[in-house]
Structure formats: C-alpha cells, structure tokens
Amino acid sequence: MSIAKQRKHRYVKTLKQYLDEFKNALIIEVDNVGSGQLQVIRMELRKTGSKMLMGKNTVIRKVLRDLAPENPKLENLCNIVNGNMGFVFTNEEDLKGLRDMLTETKIPAAAKPGQFAPVSVVVPKGVTPLDPGQTSFFQALDIATKITKGSIEILTDITLIREGERVTASAVALLAKMSIKPFNYGIVVPNIYEDGAVYSSAVLDLTENDLIAKFSAGVRRVAALSLATGYPTLASVPHSIKNAFKKLVAVCVETEYEFEEAKIYKEMLANPDAFKTAAPAAAAETAAAPEPEEEEEEEEEEEMEFDLFD
C-alpha cells in the first residue's frame, strides 16, 4: 500500500472515531491561516479534550455518506462540507466559550494582489516615513500630499481598499512602502454541529432576553393569525375572551340588561363626575399615608432621649 493510501486510511479511521466519540463539532474555516497558528490552537484545545481535524472535502463527504445509513443525523453535515474547512470535535457544554477561544487568535497579514479584501483599509492622514523622492508614486494614485520636514505628509484620510473588492497591485505597493499590514486572519466558525442539529454560530450569541423576545413575537403572530382566521389557539383564547367581554359590556351599555362585572361601566357613564373626584381623593390619601410613620419615629426618638436623661 502506498504512503498516500496509508494516510487516507488513517484519516478515515480517525474521522469515524471522532464522529463516534464526540457529540458536538464546530465547523471551522481556515482561509489564510498558517500552520504555525493552527499548531498554537491545537495546543490550547488539548486543555479541553477537544480535537481538531482537517482533511479533503471529498474524503469527508464519502465518510459521512458511508455512515449516514447507520446515523442519519450525519446527513446534515454533508451540506456544509465545502471550501477550506475542518472540524473541532468536542464534548464541551460551553460551545460559545470554545468558539471565542478559536476566533480570538488573529495574526496581522499583508495585502496580496488579487485577493478580496475582508475589510476596508483606510490610510490615515499625517506624516509618513517616506522621503520626498516617493512623491510621484502618490501622484499616480491621486493622493494629495505635501513635504513636511523632509518627509511626505498625506493631507486627508484615503480609503485605499474597500471591503469585498479585489486588492490592486498599486495598493499593495503603497501599503508595503508604509509597512502597513491591514488584514487580520484567523479561524472563522460559521456553523455548529450539536447532537445531529446544524445551525449558525450566531445562535450562540443569543441571550435569555433575546430568546424571550423572539418567543413573544412568535406568540403574537400566532394570536393574530388565529384571530384573523377564527381558529382558536392557546395564544388567541385570552384575546378572544377579552374581546367577548368588551362586546357584552357594549350590549349592557346600550340596553337595560346588565351583569355584575358591567355595573361599574354603566355607573361611570351615568355619573362620570363621581369618578373624577374619587381619583384625586385616593391619590391624596396615598400621599398622606407615610406621615404617621414619621410621627411614630419622632415619638420613639423622644422616648429614647427621656430614658437617657434619667
């Protein structure tokens, strides 16, 4: 057996072992990430018992398809195996902490001609380390400059590269002259595989309040749909009861019929002035309530002074 086949055989065996041993996996992308950076991250992963595994996409897909009949959950992984990707297998419960550990390690890198810029690059105004002999280079790029104390000074901030656009050779040359490394490359974690479910890693950033807000929004939509179609659900029943009560009160107001809960509404319509004067009186009583407590405190203080005098 050739060396290449032996490596492939060992990789397939390792991948099957990890899929059986670990229930969770972080799908990682390692574009522009060097081997030295990966080695540092592997050392950090050993502390958590997690394992990083990289490999060819064709081999990974074949292994997943072979294991899918026995474990149908693995079919979800086949759809996201593309690009320069790999796995970090783990049984850790804190997937967010593990993801943050993987993504926080970034290394500055110089721009390369033809690559797509991950972020926009702005060259700030100010004095540069370049001598006046480089003025023609800035003129070719249409960058306004002046000579200050024997150095070239850029007069305004220049957006040299825009996010998503290809990096030009002239931009690379200017950044190299100014010793600027504009990009930071590191591991990206786009997706999470957790016990058969595949979802975006952005889900890990959701807080309890976010989940409650999304659940409440869903309940409101269900209630609105139920009320509009006349199909009762647990979400719409409270609203239906409330609307029915309003209609009953409206009938009582317009007719002689009444029931106990509707009496107060008929009284409010019949004698509104009585309720207007009742509200300020109640507020005044509430505001005056704490005063006796202050008197009691003063009396207690007087008694204490009398005891001490004795």
PyMOL commands that set and color helices and strands:
alter all, ss='L'
color gray80, all
select helices_A, chain A and resi 3-21+35-46+57-67+72-78+95-103+132-140+169-177+201-205+208-229+237-254+260-270+272-288+291-309
alter helices_A, ss='H'
color red, helices_A
select strands_A, chain A and resi 24-29+51-54+85-90+106-109+121-123+126-127+145-148+151-154+158-161+183-186+188-194+197-200
alter strands_A, ss='S'
color yellow, strands_A
deselect
rebuild
show_as cartoon
